[in-house]
Amino acid sequence: MRFISYGHQSIDDDDIQSVIEVLKSDWLTTGPTVDQFEQELARYVGARQAVAVNSGTSALDIAVQALDLPKGSEIITTPFTFAATSNAILYNGHVPVFADIDSTTRNIHPDEIRRKINSKTRAIIYVDYAGHPCAIDEIREIAREHDLQLIEDACHALGASYNGRQIGTFADMTIFSFHPVKPITTGEGGAVVTDDPELAARLKLLRSHGIDRNVGDMFGEGSQWAYDMVDLGRNYRMTDIQAALGVSQLKKIDTFIKRRNDLAAVYEEMIGDLPWLETPQCYGDITHGWHLYTVLLKGIKRNDLYRHLHQNNIGANVHYIPIYWFTYYRKHFQIDPQAFPVTEDVFDRIITLPLHPAMTERDLEYISGTLKKAGSTL
Ligand SMILES: Cc1ncc(COP(=O)(O)O)c(C=O)c1O
């Protein structure tokens, strides 16, 4: 059996062709294909504007910057995410405050958010873990009550929906990633989508050095070469090469999500009744994005199973090491892991099984068979 990785891009000839066309064009960056990708992404999620950048991490960074909060503000987020989520808080001189998760969805728990709010709290960044939308109604209610800004880290959740509405317009800003394992890919890439035109304009400045070309007659005599740097931005621009791949991939997002849902249902049929693991489920009126398929083990050691699966060419993984365990965070923050009993329990027992649209039913049979054998030997 070939190695089956936990996630993988699905690229076809149309994707390749659209990239070739851009390579032959005049615009490799800051060109019309980036605009096209932004418009199509915004239309797909039902938002007014999208701002494409070179990674999900960059998107999070400028989204936090665009909130314009006083330095040292507290932003509540989940510890059970990729480091980029809370790093964006640190890049901007703010303080990440972690709130424990819900054991079923592994998403931030609204009650835990409430417990962490104080006079310094200014925003919440919630993550739709694995593609399962958070308890968004409750989180929006908390934000309304306490006048907090909301960023939805939907890096796992493009194509997912909540109460019949696409993920993309629930928070002040929603973040997507187009890394190869994500719902669609641009190689590296990301985007912020928002309904607020002022935020979108600020995000566009911040992704490109904070430079504004509409400066009027700043240097006299109608100087056409003039530009001003009005904010401290970065170069986080997406290229047209990446955007061309994005435009082509976006056409297939619904097919990808359907395939991921079908494969998750096959997993449920094949391993749903194993007594030593809990398969992931959907809660509420949602469409799951199934970016990750994670199971919780009962009575089998995760590291033993991980090793066994890799010995059999199955690229199991662990999502995630809670952020507060990282050396950098331990050095700078005194966070007691025991204050996060659910995160700790889930982290001890969780393992990610491969799931991506290019997998076949035979791959799933092989993985299920290997799991069943593991159950009787480990
Ligand atoms: C939840 C989450 N947020 C942010 C990111 C960062 O995205 P990128 O890899 O595009 O920088 C990731 C990527 O893995 C992620 O999983």
The ligand as an SDF file (V2000), in Angstrom:
LIG
                    3D

 16 16  0  0  0  0  0  0  0  0999 V2000
   -6.7230   26.8420   12.4900 C   0  0  0  0  0  0  0  0  0  0  0  0
   -5.6130   27.3940   11.6460 C   0  0  0  0  0  0  0  0  0  0  0  0
   -5.3870   28.7080   11.6480 N   0  0  0  0  0  0  0  0  0  0  0  0
   -4.4120   29.2570   10.9040 C   0  0  0  0  0  0  0  0  0  0  0  0
   -3.6020   28.4930   10.1020 C   0  0  0  0  0  0  0  0  0  0  0  0
   -2.5180   29.1310    9.3090 C   0  0  0  0  0  0  0  0  0  0  0  0
   -2.7230   29.0140    7.9290 O   0  0  0  0  0  0  0  0  0  0  0  0
   -1.4900   29.0140    6.9260 P   0  0  0  0  0  0  0  0  0  0  0  0
   -0.8140   27.6900    7.0150 O   0  0  0  0  0  0  0  0  0  0  0  0
   -2.1450   29.2550    5.5910 O   0  0  0  0  0  0  0  0  0  0  0  0
   -0.6080   30.1440    7.3150 O   0  0  0  0  0  0  0  0  0  0  0  0
   -3.8140   27.1190   10.0560 C   0  0  0  0  0  0  0  0  0  0  0  0
   -2.9520   26.2630    9.2060 C   0  0  0  0  0  0  0  0  0  0  0  0
   -2.7120   25.1350    9.4080 O   0  0  0  0  0  0  0  0  0  0  0  0
   -4.8280   26.5430   10.8510 C   0  0  0  0  0  0  0  0  0  0  0  0
   -5.0500   25.2270   10.8610 O   0  0  0  0  0  0  0  0  0  0  0  0
  1  2  1  0
  2  3  1  0
  2 15  2  0
  3  4  2  0
  4  5  1  0
  5  6  1  0
  5 12  2  0
  6  7  1  0
  7  8  1  0
  8  9  2  0
  8 10  1  0
  8 11  1  0
 12 13  1  0
 12 15  1  0
 13 14  2  0
 15 16  1  0
M  END
$$$$
